[in-house]
């Protein structure tokens, strides 16, 4: 694994970046210093930039969210979200009925699919977009046990386990998925690290480049070992591991990435990265 100091060192090796968003480009409140300028320089050098997020919302919602944290539309070519590919899974199961758990604020995820929402005893599957603030994954054990007793699928719109939100960490639906899987329940997920979201992202790379881009010329960037790096490994993309973000300072030494610690963390997850750096910019 090669430690680099700037993504610009790799600009002539690749034609496109498939880049994680939360934890790499911003912390949920504001864009990290230097990110906008770096993305602009990469695009000026001819690289396609596709943002790949495990957000539960469809990608059409995301540009406004990015603008609010300081990331303008001209910093990227396309956005693909877990919400996009989750809607495909929801449509396959429509009209359900579905028992929705967790927060109910992600209206765009559900709209236009003809889904019927129902109590658990009538549902054919269970779905979740996100946890409510300050909830813990174990809070869902009572309903998950009942769903498991009925052998219902749990469809998760965001496979992330945790995400950085400013100076705190927040739980994501991937943590609830782990709880249900631990009960022996079947979990369905389409976001990172699973293939459907990468199929869509690679199609967006080709669309933006106006040609078919070879996979060896596409670099995946992310801070999540189990999502970004494992996902890149599964679809045959080189990856750049960002050692901060979700990892905090656990992989740092004297303020910079400790390659040995980072390598051990990757090995523990049976993941591999071609490059590592402290922060994206």
C-alpha positions as CSV (number, residue, x, y, z in Angstrom):
1,X,0.0,0.0,0.0
2,X,1.5,3.3,-1.1
3,X,1.1,6.4,1.1
4,X,0.5,9.5,-0.9
5,X,0.2,13.2,0.1
6,X,-2.1,14.5,-2.6
7,X,-4.6,12.9,-5.0
8,X,-3.1,15.0,-7.7
9,X,-0.1,12.6,-7.6
10,X,-2.5,10.0,-9.2
11,X,-4.2,12.3,-11.8
12,X,-2.3,10.8,-14.8
13,X,-3.0,7.2,-13.7
14,X,-6.8,7.4,-13.7
15,X,-9.6,8.8,-15.9
16,X,-12.3,8.9,-13.1
17,X,-12.8,9.0,-9.4
18,X,-15.7,7.2,-7.7
19,X,-15.6,9.1,-4.4
20,X,-17.4,8.7,-1.1
21,X,-19.0,11.9,0.3
22,X,-19.6,11.9,4.0
23,X,-16.4,11.7,6.0
24,X,-14.2,12.3,2.9
25,X,-15.6,15.5,1.4
26,X,-17.6,16.9,4.4
27,X,-18.5,16.0,8.0
28,X,-22.2,16.4,7.7
29,X,-22.0,20.2,8.5
30,X,-19.4,21.7,6.3
31,X,-17.1,20.7,3.5
32,X,-13.5,20.0,4.5
33,X,-10.9,22.7,3.7
34,X,-9.3,22.4,0.2
35,X,-11.9,19.8,-1.1
36,X,-13.6,22.2,-3.5
37,X,-10.4,23.4,-5.0
38,X,-9.0,19.8,-5.3
39,X,-12.1,18.5,-7.1
40,X,-12.0,21.5,-9.4
41,X,-8.3,20.8,-10.3
42,X,-9.0,17.1,-10.9
43,X,-11.9,17.9,-13.2
44,X,-9.7,20.5,-15.0
45,X,-7.2,17.8,-15.7
46,X,-9.9,15.7,-17.4
47,X,-11.0,13.3,-14.6
48,X,-14.6,12.4,-14.2
49,X,-15.8,12.7,-10.6
50,X,-18.8,10.6,-9.6
51,X,-19.9,10.9,-6.0
52,X,-21.0,7.7,-4.4
53,X,-23.0,7.9,-1.2
54,X,-24.8,5.5,1.0
55,X,-27.4,8.2,1.7
56,X,-31.0,6.8,1.9
57,X,-32.3,9.7,-0.2
58,X,-32.4,9.5,-4.1
59,X,-29.6,11.3,-5.8
60,X,-31.9,14.1,-7.1
61,X,-32.1,15.3,-3.5
62,X,-28.4,15.4,-2.9
63,X,-27.2,18.5,-4.9
64,X,-29.1,20.8,-2.6
65,X,-27.7,19.0,0.4
66,X,-24.2,19.4,-0.9
67,X,-24.6,23.1,-1.6
68,X,-25.7,23.6,2.0
69,X,-22.4,22.1,3.3
70,X,-20.4,24.1,0.7
71,X,-19.9,21.7,-2.2
72,X,-21.0,23.3,-5.5
73,X,-22.5,21.5,-8.5
74,X,-19.5,22.2,-10.6
75,X,-17.2,20.1,-8.3
76,X,-18.6,16.8,-9.6
77,X,-20.1,15.2,-12.6
78,X,-22.8,12.9,-11.1
79,X,-24.1,11.6,-7.8
80,X,-25.3,8.0,-7.1
81,X,-26.9,7.0,-3.8
82,X,-27.9,4.0,-2.0
83,X,-31.4,5.5,-2.1
84,X,-31.4,5.2,-5.9
85,X,-30.7,1.5,-5.9
86,X,-32.9,0.9,-2.8
87,X,-35.9,2.3,-4.7
88,X,-35.3,-0.4,-7.4
89,X,-35.6,-3.0,-4.6
90,X,-38.7,-1.4,-3.2
91,X,-40.3,-1.2,-6.6
92,X,-39.7,-5.0,-7.0
93,X,-41.6,-5.6,-3.8
94,X,-44.4,-3.1,-4.3
95,X,-47.1,-2.8,-3.2
96,X,-45.9,-4.9,-0.3
97,X,-47.4,-4.2,2.1
98,X,-44.3,-2.9,4.0
99,X,-43.7,-2.2,7.6
100,X,-41.5,0.8,7.9
101,X,-39.3,1.2,11.0
102,X,-37.1,4.1,12.1
103,X,-37.4,7.7,10.9
104,X,-40.2,8.6,8.5
105,X,-38.7,11.8,7.1
106,X,-37.2,10.4,3.9
107,X,-40.4,10.9,1.8
108,X,-38.5,10.9,-1.6
109,X,-37.3,7.3,-0.9
110,X,-40.8,5.9,-0.9
111,X,-42.8,8.2,-3.1
112,X,-44.2,7.1,-6.5
113,X,-43.6,3.4,-5.9
114,X,-47.2,2.4,-5.0
115,X,-46.2,1.0,-1.6
116,X,-48.7,0.2,1.0
117,X,-47.5,0.8,4.6
118,X,-48.9,-1.6,7.2
119,X,-48.5,-2.9,10.7
120,X,-46.0,-5.7,11.2
121,X,-48.6,-8.5,11.4
122,X,-49.8,-7.6,7.8
123,X,-46.5,-6.8,6.2
124,X,-44.6,-8.9,3.6
125,X,-41.3,-7.2,4.4
126,X,-39.8,-4.6,6.7
127,X,-37.8,-1.5,5.5
128,X,-35.7,1.2,7.1
129,X,-34.3,4.5,5.8
130,X,-32.6,5.7,9.0
131,X,-32.6,5.8,12.8
132,X,-34.1,8.7,14.7
133,X,-31.6,11.0,16.5
134,X,-30.1,9.4,19.6
135,X,-31.6,6.0,18.9
136,X,-29.4,2.9,19.4
137,X,-29.5,-0.2,17.1
138,X,-30.6,-2.4,20.0
139,X,-33.7,-0.2,20.5
140,X,-35.1,-2.1,17.5
141,X,-34.7,-5.6,19.0
142,X,-38.4,-6.1,20.0
143,X,-39.7,-5.4,16.4
144,X,-36.8,-7.3,14.8
145,X,-37.5,-10.4,16.9
146,X,-41.2,-10.3,15.8
147,X,-40.1,-9.8,12.1
148,X,-37.7,-12.7,12.4
149,X,-40.5,-14.9,13.9
150,X,-42.4,-14.2,10.6
151,X,-39.3,-14.8,8.5
152,X,-39.6,-11.3,6.9
153,X,-36.9,-9.6,4.9
154,X,-35.4,-6.4,6.2
155,X,-34.6,-4.0,3.4
156,X,-32.0,-1.4,4.5
157,X,-31.6,1.8,2.6
158,X,-28.2,2.8,4.0
159,X,-25.6,0.0,4.7
160,X,-23.3,2.3,6.7
161,X,-23.0,1.4,10.4
162,X,-22.0,4.8,11.6
163,X,-21.3,8.2,10.1
164,X,-19.5,11.3,11.4
165,X,-21.8,14.2,12.0
166,X,-19.8,17.2,13.0
167,X,-18.0,16.2,16.2
168,X,-20.2,13.2,17.0
169,X,-20.8,9.8,15.5
170,X,-24.4,8.8,14.6
171,X,-25.8,5.3,14.0
172,X,-26.9,4.3,10.6
173,X,-29.2,1.5,9.4
174,X,-26.3,-0.9,8.7
175,X,-26.0,-1.3,12.4
176,X,-29.6,-2.4,12.6
177,X,-29.0,-4.8,9.7
178,X,-26.2,-6.4,11.8
179,X,-28.6,-6.9,14.7
180,X,-31.2,-8.5,12.4
181,X,-28.6,-10.7,10.7
182,X,-27.4,-11.8,14.2
183,X,-31.0,-13.0,14.9
184,X,-30.8,-15.1,11.7
185,X,-32.9,-12.7,9.6
186,X,-32.5,-12.0,5.9
187,X,-31.2,-8.5,5.1
188,X,-31.3,-7.0,1.7
189,X,-29.0,-4.1,0.9
190,X,-28.0,-2.5,-2.5
191,X,-25.7,0.3,-1.4
192,X,-21.9,0.1,-0.8
193,X,-20.3,-2.5,-0.7
194,X,-22.9,-4.3,-2.8
195,X,-22.8,-4.6,-6.6
196,X,-26.0,-2.6,-7.6
197,X,-24.7,0.8,-6.5
198,X,-21.4,0.2,-8.3
199,X,-23.2,-0.9,-11.5
200,X,-25.0,2.4,-11.5
201,X,-21.9,4.4,-10.6
202,X,-19.8,2.9,-13.4
203,X,-22.6,3.6,-15.9
204,X,-22.5,7.3,-14.7
205,X,-18.7,7.3,-15.3
206,X,-19.2,6.1,-18.8
207,X,-22.0,8.6,-19.4
208,X,-19.9,11.6,-18.2
209,X,-16.8,10.5,-20.1
210,X,-18.8,9.9,-23.3
211,X,-17.1,6.5,-23.6
212,X,-16.5,3.2,-21.9
213,X,-13.9,3.7,-19.2
214,X,-11.7,0.7,-18.3
215,X,-12.0,-0.3,-14.7
216,X,-8.3,-0.1,-14.2
217,X,-8.5,3.6,-14.9
218,X,-11.1,4.2,-12.2
219,X,-10.1,5.0,-8.6
220,X,-12.5,4.5,-5.7
221,X,-12.0,6.8,-2.7
222,X,-13.4,6.3,0.7
223,X,-12.9,6.2,4.5
224,X,-15.2,3.2,5.2
225,X,-13.2,-0.1,5.1
226,X,-16.3,-2.3,5.1
227,X,-18.2,-0.2,2.6
228,X,-15.9,1.9,0.3
229,X,-12.8,-0.3,0.3
230,X,-14.5,-3.7,0.4
231,X,-16.9,-2.5,-2.3
232,X,-14.1,-1.4,-4.5
233,X,-12.3,-4.8,-4.0
234,X,-15.5,-6.7,-5.0
235,X,-15.9,-4.9,-8.3
236,X,-12.2,-4.8,-9.2
237,X,-11.4,-1.1,-8.7
238,X,-8.2,0.4,-7.3
239,X,-8.9,2.2,-4.0
240,X,-7.5,5.1,-2.0
241,X,-8.2,4.7,1.7
242,X,-8.7,7.9,3.6
243,X,-7.5,7.1,7.1
244,X,-9.5,9.8,9.0
245,X,-13.3,10.4,8.6
246,X,-15.1,7.5,10.2
247,X,-11.8,6.3,11.6
248,X,-11.2,9.4,13.7
249,X,-7.5,9.5,14.7
250,X,-7.2,5.8,15.5
251,X,-5.0,5.2,12.5
252,X,-2.8,8.3,12.9
253,X,0.6,8.9,14.4
254,X,1.8,12.4,14.9
255,X,-1.1,13.7,13.0
256,X,-0.4,11.7,9.9
257,X,-1.6,8.2,8.7
258,X,0.4,5.4,10.2
259,X,0.6,2.9,7.3
260,X,1.2,0.0,9.6
261,X,-2.0,0.7,11.6
262,X,-4.0,1.4,8.5
263,X,-2.7,-1.9,6.9
264,X,-3.7,-3.8,10.0
265,X,-7.2,-2.3,10.0
266,X,-7.6,-3.3,6.3
267,X,-6.3,-6.8,6.9
268,X,-8.7,-7.3,9.8
269,X,-11.5,-6.7,7.4
270,X,-9.9,-8.8,4.6
271,X,-9.7,-5.6,2.5
272,X,-6.9,-4.1,0.5
273,X,-6.2,-0.6,-0.7
274,X,-3.6,0.4,-3.3
275,X,-3.1,3.9,-1.7
276,X,-3.6,5.5,1.7
277,X,-3.5,9.1,2.8
278,X,-4.5,11.0,6.0
279,X,-7.3,13.1,4.4
280,X,-8.6,13.7,0.9
281,X,-7.5,17.4,0.9
